[in-house]
């Protein structure tokens, strides 16, 4: 016969409750433990990053920028007057000399003005010649009149002396003697007047000649101007070099000062390098520079710095101090590197992607034999093209990652494989 057990159901409920509580505690403990575990470090392919070792020694500060070769002498040829392009004799790219005729213009009105100016000049010259002849005749007539009065005056003086002696001897009356004296006084005044008239005429003669000569010079200047304008219809290069541009066509009408051609000397080129404005403050005239034409590297020296900033860059002119490589020509793209200074006994490393002067940035430093990299704060100093000074945060022989690690900004440790 079966005997019923007491409290069996209650005991089972207690056991199940105990197991449930224990399970809940275990789950809570596991959850807390897992939350305290650090996430696994992400893996970075070692071949995909660029690393460098921190060094101590001499660091050459440089700045670099792209630019182009520009002629030191650019000869722009404007139109001296309006005209019509009749012929183009030389095409761009040809070598020219100073007196080479590049193109011919025509202007019938100007040519007519030149002819009229020539005839006006000849007319003024003829008027001057006629005036000189007339003045010469007037001078001769005036001199003859002066000579006659002078002769009469001398004759009257002699007559007075004779009459005075005759009067003393009682041979003539006192009245005749006084008539002789009056004649002398009259001719003396007349002689003085004639002398003054001669002097006045000589002064007026110079003034009249000066007026006519001025008219001649004015006519000659106008003739020379018109002749020069006609001659300028044959447009010449004006300097030795290469014809670079000719922005006109046959039949085109041009106004005064219209640019007809551009002549440059390809042997006299300079480099104009665009330096970022944040780096240009250290550039000074006289600093050494190297210009890479992609066909060779030549040395130069900074000669001018543009005071204005355009599109975030400053134009720096570099004079080339040696012969340029073959194939160098105006507007050729070049890369210019300017030496700023040489820093002695400094800590430096290759310049990171986002490394800026006098800033603080986080770099990944290799640890555990190069298997891992840990982010460390680094204080940067002065910069160069591909190097940067380390003020604090790193030591000699530390190896750091210089590549762009912005993908891992949220972690402080990565694993290298």
C-alpha positions as MATLAB code, in Angstrom:
seq = 'XXXXXXXXXXXXXXXXXXXXXXXXXXXXXXXXXXXXXXXXXXXXXXXXXXXXXXXXXXXXXXXXXXXXXXXXXXXXXXXXXXXXXXXXXXXXXXXXXXXXXXXXXXXXXXXXXXXXXXXXXXXXXXXXXXXXXXXXXXXXXXXXXXXXXXXXXXXXXXXXXXXXXXXXXXXXXXXXXXXXXXXXXXXXXXXXXXXXXXXXXXXXXXXXXXXXXXXXXXXXXXXXXXXXXXXXXXXXXXXXXXXXXXXXXXXXXXXXXXXXXXXXXXXXXXXXXXXXXXXXXXXXXXXXXXXXXXXXXXXXXXXXXXXXXXXXXXXXXXXXXXXXXXXXXXXXXXXXXXXXXXXXXXXXXXXXXXXXXXXXXXXXXXXXXXXXXXXXXXXXXXXXXXXXXXXXXXXXXXXXXXXXXXXXXXXXXXXXX';
ca = [
       0.000    0.000    0.000;
       1.365    3.436   -0.997;
       2.039    5.970    1.759;
       1.507    9.606    0.729;
       4.546   11.986    1.224;
       3.979   15.238    2.897;
       5.359   18.682    1.636;
       6.794   17.233   -1.613;
       5.253   19.891   -3.852;
       6.389   22.709   -1.577;
       9.946   21.372   -1.543;
      10.012   21.248   -5.346;
       8.882   24.899   -5.597;
      11.608   25.960   -3.196;
      14.274   24.099   -5.213;
      13.104   25.663   -8.493;
      13.045   29.129   -6.922;
      16.596   28.671   -5.623;
      17.858   27.536   -9.029;
      16.173   30.557  -10.678;
      17.784   33.025   -8.283;
      21.191   31.437   -8.743;
      20.781   31.643  -12.528;
      19.808   35.284  -12.403;
      22.827   36.118  -10.226;
      25.122   34.225  -12.606;
      23.725   36.081  -15.631;
      24.194   39.439  -13.849;
      27.777   38.584  -12.888;
      28.609   37.518  -16.440;
      27.079   40.710  -17.864;
      29.109   42.929  -15.504;
      32.265   41.042  -16.302;
      31.763   41.316  -20.013;
      31.035   45.044  -19.765;
      34.361   45.600  -18.060;
      36.342   43.823  -20.760;
      38.159   46.126  -23.302;
      37.088   45.709  -26.946;
      39.505   43.886  -29.177;
      41.978   46.210  -30.967;
      41.182   46.650  -34.681;
      43.646   45.161  -37.139;
      45.570   47.328  -39.617;
      47.506   45.992  -42.587;
      51.151   46.913  -42.026;
      51.774   47.332  -45.760;
      49.012   49.946  -45.950;
      50.613   52.359  -43.453;
      53.707   54.532  -43.659;
      55.977   54.620  -40.639;
      59.088   56.543  -39.674;
      61.584   56.574  -36.816;
      62.190   59.626  -34.627;
      65.724   61.011  -35.040;
      67.848   63.721  -33.485;
      70.190   65.874  -35.520;
      70.190   68.514  -38.220;
      66.875   69.264  -39.943;
      66.626   71.395  -43.087;
      63.456   73.478  -43.161;
      62.001   73.868  -46.634;
      58.761   74.993  -48.220;
      57.485   73.728  -51.539;
      54.979   74.824  -54.118;
      54.068   74.418  -57.747;
      54.538   77.188  -60.266;
      55.562   77.933  -63.805;
      58.384   79.460  -65.788;
      57.772   83.078  -66.730;
      59.881   85.294  -69.030;
      61.803   87.977  -67.177;
      61.176   90.327  -70.104;
      57.737   90.396  -71.727;
      57.413   92.788  -74.667;
      53.799   93.683  -75.381;
      53.382   95.384  -78.752;
      50.386   97.761  -78.898;
      48.915   99.449  -81.954;
      50.241  103.012  -82.259;
      47.128  104.100  -84.151;
      43.923  102.670  -85.507;
      44.153  100.602  -88.646;
      43.213   97.450  -90.485;
      45.344   94.294  -90.492;
      46.494   93.765  -94.064;
      49.087   91.003  -93.732;
      50.537   88.769  -91.010;
      54.169   88.039  -91.837;
      55.293   86.018  -88.778;
      53.430   83.321  -86.863;
      53.714   82.562  -83.108;
      56.687   80.399  -82.199;
      59.076   82.007  -84.685;
      62.312   83.629  -83.594;
      62.392   87.359  -84.291;
      64.823   90.261  -84.102;
      64.129   93.799  -82.995;
      63.494   95.106  -86.532;
      61.514   92.090  -87.779;
      58.182   93.194  -89.279;
      55.461   91.040  -87.726;
      52.402   92.393  -89.527;
      51.239   95.266  -91.702;
      48.389   97.668  -90.986;
      46.703  100.148  -93.318;
      45.154  103.557  -92.607;
      44.469  105.771  -95.658;
      43.421  108.740  -93.527;
      46.665  108.629  -91.589;
      48.736  108.441  -94.766;
      46.895  111.515  -96.124;
      47.520  113.357  -92.861;
      51.218  112.541  -93.181;
      51.353  113.979  -96.718;
      49.560  117.142  -95.592;
      51.907  117.474  -92.630;
      54.894  117.217  -94.970;
      53.581  119.978  -97.220;
      52.756  122.173  -94.230;
      56.302  121.743  -92.998;
      57.737  122.665  -96.389;
      55.421  125.693  -96.551;
      56.578  126.856  -93.131;
      60.219  126.384  -94.156;
      59.612  128.428  -97.314;
      57.923  131.155  -95.251;
      60.954  131.261  -92.971;
      63.305  131.573  -95.940;
      61.184  134.386  -97.456;
      61.070  136.204  -94.130;
      64.836  136.003  -93.806;
      65.227  137.529  -97.307;
      62.730  140.316  -96.572;
      64.354  141.098  -93.281;
      67.724  141.229  -95.003;
      66.380  143.754  -97.501;
      64.818  145.814  -94.731;
      68.105  145.794  -92.868;
      70.013  147.032  -95.924;
      67.474  149.825  -96.484;
      67.598  150.865  -92.851;
      71.387  150.772  -92.778;
      71.488  152.969  -95.912;
      69.173  155.492  -94.228;
      71.308  155.507  -91.088;
      74.445  156.000  -93.200;
      72.900  158.958  -95.040;
      71.845  160.692  -91.843;
      75.273  160.080  -90.316;
      76.953  161.561  -93.396;
      74.670  164.633  -93.327;
      75.411  165.059  -89.637;
      79.150  164.982  -90.207;
      78.815  167.420  -93.124;
      76.754  169.813  -90.973;
      79.403  169.688  -88.250;
      82.110  170.627  -90.767;
      79.935  173.415  -92.184;
      79.411  174.794  -88.678;
      83.161  174.886  -88.040;
      83.778  176.729  -91.318;
      80.964  179.208  -90.666;
      82.264  179.863  -87.162;
      85.700  180.772  -88.566;
      84.160  182.965  -91.271;
      81.992  184.711  -88.702;
      85.056  185.369  -86.557;
      86.724  186.986  -89.593;
      83.562  188.990  -90.311;
      82.985  187.346  -93.631;
      79.435  186.060  -92.861;
      76.619  187.345  -90.787;
      75.657  186.023  -87.362;
      72.399  184.736  -88.836;
      74.185  182.358  -91.213;
      76.292  181.028  -88.369;
      73.208  180.322  -86.250;
      71.593  178.510  -89.185;
      74.628  176.209  -89.320;
      74.415  175.517  -85.611;
      70.681  174.714  -85.853;
      71.393  172.352  -88.737;
      73.917  170.452  -86.620;
      71.489  170.114  -83.716;
      68.734  168.866  -86.041;
      70.923  166.260  -87.701;
      72.300  165.125  -84.314;
      68.776  164.333  -83.121;
      67.914  162.667  -86.434;
      71.078  160.563  -86.274;
      70.186  159.439  -82.719;
      66.667  158.510  -83.818;
      68.000  156.462  -86.759;
      70.414  154.616  -84.469;
      67.563  153.739  -82.066;
      65.367  152.670  -84.973;
      68.144  150.340  -86.184;
      68.531  148.814  -82.710;
      64.746  148.410  -82.357;
      64.532  146.776  -85.767;
      67.220  144.274  -84.844;
      65.218  143.284  -81.732;
      61.983  142.942  -83.682;
      63.830  140.970  -86.338;
      64.774  138.265  -83.796;
      61.186  138.095  -82.499;
      59.723  137.756  -86.000;
      62.255  135.077  -86.893;
      61.540  133.240  -83.607;
      57.804  133.163  -84.395;
      58.406  131.783  -87.876;
      60.978  129.268  -86.621;
      58.484  128.059  -84.014;
      55.938  127.527  -86.772;
      58.540  125.538  -88.700;
      59.376  123.403  -85.647;
      55.700  122.811  -84.977;
      55.136  121.731  -88.572;
      58.256  119.535  -88.449;
      57.138  117.876  -85.183;
      53.693  117.148  -86.634;
      55.296  115.751  -89.784;
      57.624  113.532  -87.742;
      54.692  112.311  -85.633;
      52.585  111.450  -88.668;
      55.583  109.852  -90.386;
      56.292  107.761  -87.279;
      52.640  106.692  -87.154;
      52.754  105.687  -90.812;
      55.994  103.783  -90.184;
      54.340  102.099  -87.181;
      51.794  100.571  -89.563;
      54.605   98.091  -90.210;
      54.548   96.536  -86.743;
      58.027   95.422  -85.632;
      59.084   93.107  -82.829;
      61.053   95.752  -80.951;
      63.320   93.200  -79.237;
      65.078   89.917  -79.936;
      63.188   86.822  -78.826;
      60.312   84.543  -79.767;
      56.893   85.631  -80.954;
      54.616   84.052  -78.359;
      51.192   85.484  -79.184;
      49.464   87.373  -81.998;
      45.772   87.758  -81.086;
      44.685   89.450  -84.343;
      43.612   88.239  -87.781;
      43.821   89.581  -91.326;
      41.057   92.076  -92.002;
      40.528   92.902  -88.348;
      40.267   96.572  -87.409;
      42.238   97.602  -84.338;
      42.074  100.693  -82.140;
      45.053  102.521  -80.628;
      46.744  100.603  -77.783;
      45.203   97.280  -78.909;
      47.689   94.487  -78.142;
      48.937   93.118  -81.448;
      51.673   90.727  -80.344;
      53.678   89.410  -77.408;
      57.418   88.776  -77.704;
      59.459   87.041  -74.991;
      63.046   85.949  -74.551;
      63.035   82.189  -73.803;
      66.631   82.371  -72.600;
      65.723   84.702  -69.725;
      63.154   82.853  -67.612;
      62.308   82.969  -63.936;
      60.147   80.690  -61.819;
      56.999   81.970  -60.121;
      56.206   79.506  -57.324;
      52.918   79.508  -55.398;
      53.669   78.937  -51.705;
      50.814   78.264  -49.209;
      50.151   81.393  -47.175;
      50.733   79.539  -43.880;
      54.299   78.745  -44.959;
      55.137   81.915  -46.888;
      55.757   84.003  -43.759;
      59.217   82.460  -43.418;
      60.237   83.097  -47.038;
      62.697   85.978  -47.493;
      64.533   87.466  -50.502;
      67.937   85.930  -51.066;
      67.057   82.420  -49.868;
      68.287   79.503  -51.973;
      65.800   77.497  -53.994;
      65.730   74.528  -56.338;
      63.451   74.356  -59.360;
      62.389   70.959  -60.696;
      61.404   71.217  -64.367;
      60.757   67.438  -64.552;
      63.615   67.409  -67.024;
      66.236   68.429  -64.505;
      66.734   70.466  -61.349;
      68.347   73.917  -61.357;
      69.260   76.231  -58.508;
      67.934   79.721  -57.990;
      67.424   82.446  -55.439;
      64.322   84.245  -54.155;
      64.180   87.771  -55.623;
      60.607   88.916  -54.927;
      57.641   88.012  -52.744;
      54.174   89.120  -53.738;
      52.672   91.203  -50.905;
      49.152   89.965  -51.680;
      47.594   86.557  -51.053;
      45.578   85.044  -53.882;
      43.508   81.880  -53.424;
      45.429   80.921  -50.300;
      48.916   81.160  -51.856;
      51.679   83.742  -52.168;
      53.591   84.141  -55.440;
      57.374   83.970  -54.991;
      59.722   84.917  -57.850;
      62.880   82.795  -58.112;
      65.735   83.921  -60.370;
      67.426   80.992  -62.136;
      71.189   81.019  -61.583;
      72.208   78.359  -64.095;
      71.313   77.148  -67.549;
      67.847   75.647  -67.801;
      67.443   72.085  -69.132;
      66.537   71.583  -72.770;
      62.860   71.926  -73.464;
      62.311   74.658  -70.880;
      59.876   77.251  -72.174;
      57.460   79.859  -70.825;
      54.482   78.538  -68.851;
      56.199   75.209  -68.196;
      54.922   73.769  -64.895;
      57.654   73.403  -62.259;
      58.002   72.496  -58.592;
      59.964   74.925  -56.452;
      61.577   74.128  -53.099;
      62.875   77.026  -50.991;
      65.389   76.528  -48.164;
      64.256   78.427  -45.053;
      66.847   77.490  -42.412;
      68.871   74.594  -40.984;
      67.964   73.537  -37.433;
      70.738   71.923  -35.415;
      70.328   69.247  -32.720;
      66.547   68.905  -32.864;
      64.209   65.958  -32.522;
      62.342   65.324  -35.761;
      60.381   62.766  -37.743;
      58.739   62.468  -41.125;
      55.816   64.852  -41.463;
      52.452   63.177  -40.734;
      49.532   63.651  -43.076;
      47.855   66.214  -40.801;
      50.947   67.513  -39.052;
      50.845   71.299  -38.616;
      53.453   73.596  -37.110;
      53.139   74.378  -33.393;
      50.147   72.093  -32.852;
      49.307   68.996  -30.817;
      48.144   65.792  -32.480;
      47.795   62.100  -31.631;
      50.191   59.691  -33.346;
      50.196   55.913  -33.157;
      53.509   54.722  -31.690;
      54.541   51.129  -32.370;
      54.871   48.870  -29.296;
      55.282   45.155  -28.505;
      57.972   44.728  -31.105;
      55.873   46.417  -33.769;
      52.812   44.195  -33.383;
      50.664   46.951  -31.863;
      50.445   50.745  -32.011;
      49.234   53.019  -29.213;
      47.991   56.592  -29.668;
      50.176   59.162  -27.879;
      49.811   62.973  -27.819;
      52.676   64.736  -29.622;
      53.565   68.443  -29.538;
      54.924   69.581  -32.903;
      57.305   72.482  -33.536;
      58.567   73.875  -36.828;
      57.832   72.118  -40.089;
      59.536   71.411  -43.374;
      58.304   69.901  -46.618;
      58.562   66.295  -45.440;
      59.802   66.605  -41.830;
      58.490   68.110  -38.616;
      60.138   69.031  -35.315;
      59.077   67.138  -32.173;
      58.877   69.250  -29.015;
      57.423   66.615  -26.697;
      55.650   63.252  -26.666;
      58.244   61.131  -28.475;
      61.846   60.041  -28.018;
      64.702   59.043  -30.282;
      64.162   55.672  -31.999;
      60.394   55.734  -31.433;
      58.611   54.422  -34.515;
      55.325   56.106  -35.387;
      52.669   55.808  -38.064;
      52.545   58.868  -40.343;
      49.691   57.737  -42.590;
      46.113   58.957  -42.318;
      44.612   57.093  -39.314;
      41.359   59.049  -39.139;
      39.420   55.773  -39.574;
      40.520   54.795  -36.079;
      39.879   58.075  -34.279;
      37.618   56.250  -31.827;
      40.331   53.813  -30.633;
      43.651   54.327  -28.913;
      45.231   51.005  -29.880;
      45.518   49.050  -33.116;
      47.097   45.748  -34.047;
      49.449   45.452  -37.029;
      49.643   42.350  -39.148;
];
